Amino acid sequence: MNKSNKQAGAGSSGTSRRERTIDIVNKRLEKRYRKEKRFRLYGMLSIIASVLFLAFLLTSIVSNGYSAFWQTYIKLDVQLDPDMIDKEDPGRSNYQGIIKQAIGAYYPEVKDRKERRELYSLFSSGAAFQLRDEVLKNPAVVGTTLSLWVLADDDVDMLMKGHIKRNVPENERRLNDKQLQWIAKLEAGKRIEERFNTTFFTAGDSREPELAGIWGAVKGSFYTMLVTLALSFPIGIAAAVYLEEFAPKNLATDFIEVNINNLAAVPSIVFGLLGLAVFLNFFGMPRSTPLVGGIVLMLMTLPTIIIASRAALKAVPPSIREAAFGVGSSKLQVVTSHVLPLALPGMLTGTIIGMAQALGETAPLLMIGMVAFIVDIPGGFTDPAAVMPVQIYLWADSPERAFVERTSAAIMVLLAFLISMNALAVVMRKRFERRW
Amino acid sequence: MPNATLDSGKKPDAFVLTPEKLRRQRIAKFFGEGFLLVVASFVAIVVLFIFYFVAVDAIPFFQQRGFTEFFTSTSWYPADEPGEFGALAIIYGSGMVTIGSALIAVPLGISAAICLSDVLPFSVRQYAKPVIEMLAAIPSVAYGFFALVIFAPLLQNYGGPILMWAWWLIAGPFVLLAVIVVADLITSGDGGGSERKTIRWTVTGVLGILALVFLFWVGNALNAIQILSGTNALNVSLILSFMALPTIVSVSEDSLQAVGRELREGSYALGATRAETIVKTVLPAASSGILAAVILGIMRAIGETMVVWMASGNSSHIPDPWYNYLDSIRTLTATIAGDMGEADQVTGSARYHVLFAMGLLLLVFSFICNLVSERIVVRQRKILAGE
């Protein structure tokens, strides 16, 4: 104030006192507005920073992963010599040998043993299984020449997708010059092409990237979520109903409430420790199974479901309850036939969000042995299984470039699930939100 | 005739509460409520259960090895015979990433919350909020993959330039602001009209040049830094800060909203601008809720496993010098996740129990944090309710 008075006094001595005050105010106002603008800018910058981070994260995952939905196939003319097929049990014939013969027939110039091995490595080891399935499906093909599109090895796949550069020195490449020539021959004969990668969606885990798929993990996740849902939905809703509608105000109720928040605060890895110490080592439940995983995740999702359900119950206005009491309903009737149906959409929203959290959780499942390498597709709750996030973790650790691509693709699939679950929750909330 | 329609299909006493009906209702109420009580207390029991079972497996470790080694030694060789179980470096690593992520997430989260609650118009807010909430929907393993496969190589190859740009973006505006404020302060003492303006401009200019030199100097020093490994504390802190962001934003925003219109309108009525209202009225009123948000965000960072396990480098030593965020570290959660695979084969050994000791440490810490933040929120609610 002192400073501004001096300044104003020196600037204009002849004007009246009232105008001077206005001058001061206006001058300061300009500064204050500038400050205001800067302030808004900081807020905007922080939001823009988080949006940019999200955009960067999503685009890098998509740009790394979209190519995994295509897979390179090579066309082979396989001569199915009846002598090479086992008469009794066609499934046990040496299909690997037949495939090798077919490859050799296309490249008659390759004679050297070492070179042949390099040649065979261009084709996936899954080619033999493909041929076997073909023969078992249609035994009539035996004795004819079958033109079959077989899976290419992941290195070939990476080359076709441009992740292995052709122009770098030979020793820095995973494919040598000769192998490139052989591939060039395939390309010239139009025998190599990229197709939609069905293996990725139908197969279980594998050490070979071109044979690895997410179906096993998807099914594992499905069973685990089923266990989680079956346990946490009734327990969560019953607990919420009790706390909102029945609980007397006393120390025991306070204790329960505090502990629900404490449960929400437990670090996820500790749930894994619990699962290991109690369910596996104490109760001796089977390791790596959706059953144990589901129970552990149930404990994690409970607080989310309870808190959301309580909010939904709170939103039901007292007038509904009073009206029901007014016509002579008992407390239980009021809750079961009036309050619960009105609060159900909110409870379901909370459950969906809790399930989405559980679906993305990894750490506790590592502790109960769900990291094991499991090729078979799980068929039930007590079969060893992997879940989606754990599968992603396992692949992220693999050195092959082709696994980077598949990891990103698996993340995309998982994110699609999670985002659609969250979107469903948002839509439900909007749709069933009632104003009383 | 009306009688007939009313009673059709129902027993005559459908609307009469007979004593027998009342008894049935009482029994149903008793069992229903009892069942609900059992289920609700199940949740509370689970927490005690977790505490009990983790502690039961943690205590043998402390009985065998005592407390001193665990908390003061930095040599972590659990697989040796006999093993060494010094967890100081691991606890330090956990603290380091937690503080690092809080340093990034807290200013970012609070300013984003203010922006969402008070600055942005509803039309923009509608879209900005779900985007920030989406950060919470992304699974931690996806963040881990991002940190390991995309961000770590980036940091390793272009670490210097990235640090320099970050320095310019973060420190640049702050230094500019400081120059303006300092120049104002220096020149505010003297009187004089037109000279004062020139003096002010020259002081601002000189200070500005000095500040630019300083910015350049530090920027170049950062640019010259070679990051040996991209899997380090900085990488993890950055990713964790974005994971903690949604928690901090949503809890602080709730607390800002809880301040209510009266205080804001009172401040506007006195002629304050929006920035002044927020900084001098709303923020102090919401400060305890924001503190709770910060604590919850920190808990999220300390309990996170996958990102640190995948991208922190997992070497259990205290970085040299102690504030070196470009060194790789190891945290409590990552140690539990990483070592349990082998330790589980030797159930009952110190190697197995030490991991439970770490779990107990995490558990105790998160309970304390949670209780503190809850106390704070309850107190704020009471104060705002005018008690």
Interface residues (C-beta under 8 A of the other chain):
Chain A: K3 K6 Q7 A10 G11 R32 Y33 K35 E36 R38 F39 R40 Y42 G43 M44 L45 S46 I47 A49 S50 V51 F53 L54 L57 S60 I61 N64 P234 I235 A238 A239 V241 Y242 L243 F246 A247 A252 F255 I256 V258 N259 I260 N261 N262 L263 A264 A265 V266 P267 S268 I269 V270 F271 G272 L273 L274 L276 A277 V278 N281 F282 L299 L302 P303 I306 G328 S330 K331 L332 A356 L359 G360 E361 T362 A363 L366 M367 G369 V371 P389 V390 I392 Y393 A396 D397 V404 T407 S408 I411 L414 L415 L418 I419 N422 V426
Chain B: L17 Q25 A28 K29 G32 E33 F35 L36 L37 V39 A40 S41 F42 V43 A44 V46 V47 L48 F49 I50 F53 V54 V56 D57 P107 L108 G109 S111 A112 I114 C115 L116 V119 L120 A128 P130 V131 I132 E133 M134 L135 A137 I138 P139 S140 V141 A142 Y143 G144 F145 F146 L148 V149 I150 P173 L177 S188 G191 G192 G193 R196 F242 L245 T273 R274 A275 E276 I278 V279 M299 I302 G303 E304 T305 M306 W309 M310 T333 I336 A337 M340 G341 D344 T347 L355 F356 G359 L362 L363 S366 F367 C369 N370 L371 E374
